[in-house]
Amino acid sequence: QVQLVESGGGLVQAGGSLRLSCAASGRAFSNYAMAWFRQAPGKEREFVAAISGSAGRTAYADSVKGRFTIARDNAKNTVYLQMNSLKPEDTAAYYCAADWGILLPTTGAGYDYWGQGTQVTVSS
């Protein structure tokens, strides 16, 4: 089992930046693909970004490409999401997810472990 805890959310003005962190417990963190999803009230969960266990591959949703960067520090069992040039439409609860293996799923069904989420609110 792996437990995930997100942090770093908050309130920021449009154009600003936030850095989210996801701390993972358990062994063999480098064997897990990690991802960020987000969900706004009344809307479906959507994929944001993913990174492979070795950090050699990444994937991004078109809506965040060029603005967000996913990274990981396997020595610290932590994955990050650097969010720049934030827009009001980025407002959502952001969730960290983990999947054992070498693939990079882009749907929630592809991930086995989830954090509780951290709220990001971007004001206009």
C-alpha positions in Angstrom: 0.0 0.0 0.0 1.0 3.6 -0.6 -0.5 6.6 1.1 -0.5 10.0 -0.5 -0.8 13.4 1.1 -1.1 16.6 -0.9 -0.1 20.1 0.2 0.5 23.6 -1.2 -2.9 24.7 -2.3 -4.3 28.1 -1.5 -5.8 31.3 -2.9 -3.8 33.1 -5.6 -4.5 35.9 -8.1 -4.7 35.2 -11.8 -1.2 35.2 -13.3 0.4 34.0 -10.1 2.1 30.7 -9.2 1.7 27.8 -6.8 3.7 24.7 -6.1 1.8 21.6 -5.0 3.5 18.7 -3.3 2.5 15.1 -2.8 4.3 13.1 -0.2 4.1 9.3 -0.5 4.6 6.6 2.1 5.7 3.0 1.5 8.5 1.4 -0.3 9.6 1.4 -4.0 8.3 4.8 -4.8 10.4 4.9 -8.0 8.3 2.0 -9.4 5.1 4.1 -9.4 4.0 6.4 -12.1 2.6 9.5 -10.5 -0.1 11.9 -11.7 -2.1 15.0 -10.8 -5.9 15.2 -11.5 -8.3 18.0 -10.7 -12.0 18.4 -10.1 -14.2 21.5 -10.0 -17.6 21.4 -8.4 -20.2 19.8 -10.7 -17.6 18.7 -13.2 -15.8 15.4 -13.9 -12.3 14.7 -12.7 -9.8 15.6 -15.4 -6.2 14.6 -16.0 -3.6 17.3 -15.5 -0.1 15.7 -15.6 1.8 12.5 -15.1 5.4 11.4 -14.6 7.1 8.0 -14.9 8.9 6.4 -12.0 12.4 7.3 -13.3 11.2 10.8 -14.3 12.2 10.0 -17.9 8.7 10.6 -19.3 6.0 13.1 -18.7 2.5 13.8 -20.0 0.3 16.9 -19.8 -3.2 18.0 -20.6 -3.4 20.5 -23.4 -5.0 23.0 -21.1 -1.9 23.2 -18.9 0.9 22.5 -21.3 3.5 25.2 -21.1 2.2 26.5 -17.8 2.5 23.6 -15.4 5.5 21.3 -14.8 5.4 18.0 -13.0 8.6 16.7 -11.3 9.6 14.2 -8.7 12.3 13.6 -6.1 12.5 9.9 -5.5 14.9 10.3 -2.6 12.1 12.3 -0.8 9.2 10.2 -2.0 7.6 13.3 -3.3 6.0 14.5 -6.6 5.5 18.2 -7.4 3.3 20.3 -9.6 4.6 23.7 -10.4 1.8 25.9 -11.6 2.6 29.2 -13.3 0.4 31.8 -15.1 -2.6 30.6 -13.2 -6.1 31.3 -14.6 -9.5 31.3 -12.8 -10.4 28.2 -14.8 -7.6 26.3 -12.9 -9.7 26.6 -9.8 -10.3 23.0 -8.5 -9.4 20.4 -5.9 -6.2 18.9 -7.0 -5.5 15.2 -6.3 -2.3 13.1 -6.4 -2.5 9.6 -7.8 -0.1 6.6 -8.1 0.0 3.6 -10.4 2.5 0.7 -10.1 4.3 0.1 -13.4 5.9 1.8 -16.4 2.8 3.1 -18.2 1.5 6.7 -17.9 -2.3 6.5 -17.6 -4.3 9.6 -18.3 -7.6 8.5 -16.8 -8.6 8.1 -13.2 -9.3 4.4 -13.7 -5.7 3.8 -14.4 -4.6 4.7 -10.9 -4.9 2.6 -7.8 -4.0 5.1 -5.0 -5.3 8.6 -4.3 -4.7 11.4 -1.9 -7.4 13.5 -0.2 -6.8 16.6 -2.4 -5.7 20.2 -1.9 -7.8 23.2 -3.0 -6.5 25.7 -5.5 -8.5 28.9 -6.0 -7.5 31.5 -8.6 -9.2 34.9 -8.4 -9.7 37.2 -11.3 
